[in-house]
């Protein structure tokens, strides 16, 4: 896990997910005219949330917050 956290492409992937999630949040249509678009954006947001949660858990273990 330490190798994964220190790997430069891991950070780049997480930054890409952050950028994708930000764009999806900006594109959300609050007028509810395009429900298919909103459902797709919501799905992408859910996937990004799962990725961020997995990243958090990996970093908690790799950096020694859990189990020293």
N, C-alpha and C positions, 0 to 999 in steps of 0.2 A: 504494500500500500504506500510505503514511503516513496518508492520509485515512481509510482503513478502520480503522486502529489507533486513531486519535483520535476516531472517530465514537462517540458515547455508546451507541448501540444495539448496537454490536459488543461492548462490555463487558457490557451487559445480557444479550445472547444467550449469552455465555460463562458468566456467572453462572447463568443459567437451566440451561445444560447441566451445570454443576457440581452444582446443586441436584437436577436429575433423576438424575444419576449417583449421588449420595449416597442418594437415596430408593431407587433400584434396588438398591444394595448392602445397604441396611437390610432390604429386602423379600425378599432371596434366601432360599430355603428349603433349609437344609442337610440336612434329613431326607430329601430326594429324593422326597417324596410327590407333589409336583406338578411333573412334569418339563416340562410345557408352559410353566408360569410361569417356571421357571428358564431355559429356552431363550430365552424372550422377554426376560427381564432380562439375560441374557448378550449377546443381540443389541444391546440398547440400550446396554450397557456398551461393546461393540465400536465402535458408532457414535460414542459420546462420546469414546472414545480417538482415533478418527480425527479428529474435530473438534478435540480438544486438540492433536494433532500438527500439523494445518494451522495452528492459531492460533500455535503456537510458531514454525513456519517463517516465517509472515507477519511476526511481530514481530521475528524475527532479521534479516530483510531491511529492514523498515521503520525499525527503531531503529538501524540501522547497525552491528550486530555483524558482519555479513558484508558486505563491499564498502564499508566505511566510510561 
